[in-house]
Amino acid sequence: MALDILIVDDEADIRLLLAGVLKDEGYETREAADSTGALDGIARRRPSLVLLDIWLQGSALDGMQLLTLIKRDHPNLPVVMISGHGNVETAVAAIKEGAYDFIEKPFKADRLLLVIARALEAMRLRRENDELRQRSGSDAELIGNCSIVAQLRQAIERVAPTGSRVLITGPAGSGKEVAARMLHRLSRRIDGPFVALNCATMHPDRLEVELFGHEESEEHGPAKIGTLEQAHGGTLLLDEVSDMPLETQGKIVRVLQEQTFNRVGGNRRVEVDVRVIAASNRDLAQEIVQGRFRQDLYYRLNVVPLRVPSLKERREDIPMLAQYLMGRAAEMAGVPVRRFGEDALAVLQTYDWPGNVRQLRNVIDWLLIMAPGDAHEPIVARMMPPEIAGETSATLGAFGNGEIMSLPLREARELFERHYLDAQVARFGGNISRTAAFIGMERSALHRKLRALGIVTNDRERVEG
């Protein structure tokens, strides 16, 4: 979408000239003749950049005073000063006060456009750095090649450019925010901000302030810009939207309809252009039945539904995920990458991962720090943390104790085969062909063996073709 530039100058012909030059370059423009109009324009919808004249005749505030006010309330809003009466001292004072640059009248169009482009690029880079710091503990990519992940990736690529609202569901820790970030990155709003608000971590009394911001008051203090305004021109993720109070849900319905709202404690309408993506680990249809979620909001959010699978549903991706997460963890810690032995990967694939990818990442971090041996030694099964090793031992049943030693050879072999094949089938997500290839059996022979041992499989390959 086009970037929005607010032109503040007391001379109408200058405003007209600037607007013409900027519109020819694809920018959207708005105009204000004085500080009152400028502050009102910023309050209605925060622009991408302000072009501000130092001398504002007939204005309550001059350009320098207005610059101070803008940088106090909107520190990340780039401001470029313009003046026909400038000197070095004035330019230095403006930049010290927070202006990005200073341009003298009469200005050259190419110089003006270059300064604006650089100011907008600096703002974009600063925003990206902030986002990288915020998501430093999360995964940046949807890693995996299994059919479920491939289908999800294709769906994201298809819906991202459309601008439609998307409802992402899936268990906690499965990667819903990763999917949302992919939607933003592949959309036409890529140059705009991506802002995430976790409704589950907000106290109900604070959620509206976080969403809508507030005007300056004794109760709330200095004016605050909410996440809706922060996401203007970009994407807002409402994470765990089912935890949003019903009253706030009603206000969000109106925002989605009108793309306007009032800050808390204010009467002025604020205009925004935001794509809203919602995520939840609950069944929202059931929440509606229980009276905890508004049906009208559900239908506005659920234009395109996407589901992120649990890690248990995509076990074949675990080796790739584990090595990817190991690489990231090692890079952040500044230590060499450890590789995994086949037995360690088998244990990771057998475990059920109730915490999904988030839990896997924590386990990889633990292994990088706690696994014995040097960086050249592979991580093996016996190095796994207790909760993983304990669960795997329970899965393998008799091999964790002396039960097998009390059985005749035929029964012991049958017991071993049952537990071994059950674990391997689970490891490969029910895919019989891949299981057979790994253990070195013909697919038909493995089917017969599984039936003989009473092992039930979902045989996913038949469903997936």
Buried (B, 14 or more C-beta within 10 A) or exposed (E): BEBBBBBBBBBEEBBEBBBEBBEEBEBBBBBBBBBEBBBEBBBBBBBBBBBBBBBBEEBEBBBBBBBEBBBEBBEEBBBBBBBEEBEEEBBEBBEEBBBBBBBBEEBEBEEBBEBBEBBBEEBBEEBEEEBEEEBEEBBEEBBBEBBBBEBBBEBBEEBBEBBEBBBBBBBBBBBBBBBBBBBBBBBEBEBBBBBBBBBEEBEEEEBBBBBBBBBEEEEBEEBBBBBBBBBBBBBBBBBBBBBBBEEBBEBBBEBBEEBBBBBBBBEEEBBBBBBBBBBBBBEBEEBBEEEBBBEEBBEBBBEBEBBBBBBBBBBBBBBEBBBBBBEBBBEEEEEEEBBBBEBBBBBBBBBEBEBBBBBBBBBBBBBBEEBEEEEEEBBBBEBBEEEBBEBBEEBBBBBBEEEBEEBEEEEBEBBBBBBBBBBBBBBBBBBBEBBBBBBEBEEEEBBEBBEEBEBEBEBBBEEEE
